[in-house]
């Protein structure tokens, strides 16, 4: 498969992004349509409680929230909720 790559570059976070996420991004990258928000830890990513109506006012196709891993050779994708984590809260 040969999917097209969409280049992203460092940008100044759009107005309202920090308030809508309730956290300060370490880094914000953007492409023509999307935002990639890098937070300090995966725990911070899990704890984000976004204001979805406020996010909807930010002009972009999607907002992706992530954090850098501890090891450059590993990754973790949290595309589904960690049910055990949420069940014990």
C-alpha positions in Angstrom: 0.0 0.0 0.0 1.2 3.5 -0.8 -0.6 6.0 1.3 0.2 9.7 0.8 2.3 11.3 3.5 0.9 14.6 4.8 3.7 16.7 6.1 3.2 18.4 9.5 5.2 21.3 10.9 5.5 23.2 14.2 2.8 25.8 14.6 1.6 28.3 17.2 -1.4 26.6 18.8 -4.6 28.0 17.5 -6.6 30.4 19.8 -8.7 28.4 22.2 -6.9 25.1 21.9 -5.2 25.1 25.3 -8.5 26.1 27.0 -10.5 23.5 25.1 -8.0 20.7 26.1 -7.4 22.0 29.6 -3.7 21.3 29.3 -0.7 23.1 27.8 0.8 21.3 24.8 4.5 20.8 24.8 4.4 21.0 21.0 1.7 21.6 18.4 2.1 20.5 14.8 -0.2 21.2 11.9 -0.8 20.2 8.3 -3.2 21.7 5.9 -6.1 20.0 7.7 -5.1 18.4 11.0 -3.5 19.3 14.3 -1.2 17.0 16.3 -0.9 18.0 19.9 2.1 16.6 21.9 1.6 16.5 25.7 4.3 15.7 28.3 3.3 12.1 29.3 0.9 9.4 28.4 -0.8 9.9 31.8 -1.6 13.5 30.8 -3.1 12.2 27.6 -5.4 9.8 29.5 -6.4 12.6 31.9 -7.4 15.1 29.3 -11.1 16.1 29.6 -11.7 18.2 26.5 -14.4 20.7 26.1 -15.8 19.2 22.8 -18.0 22.3 21.9 -14.9 24.5 22.2 -12.8 22.0 20.1 -15.5 22.1 17.4 -14.9 25.8 17.0 -11.2 25.3 16.1 -10.9 25.2 12.3 -9.4 21.8 11.4 -10.4 18.4 10.3 -9.1 16.5 13.3 -7.1 17.0 16.5 -4.8 14.2 17.5 -3.5 14.1 21.1 -0.3 12.1 21.9 2.8 12.0 24.1 6.3 10.9 23.3 7.3 7.4 24.5 10.0 6.7 27.0 11.9 4.5 24.5 12.6 5.5 21.0 12.1 1.9 19.9 8.7 1.3 21.4 5.2 2.7 21.1 1.8 2.3 22.6 -1.4 3.0 20.8 -4.4 3.8 23.0 -7.1 3.7 20.4 -9.5 1.9 22.7 -10.3 2.8 26.3 -8.3 1.1 29.0 -11.4 -0.4 30.6 -9.5 -1.6 33.7 -8.1 1.9 34.3 -11.5 3.6 34.0 -13.4 0.9 35.9 -11.2 1.4 39.0 -11.4 5.2 39.1 
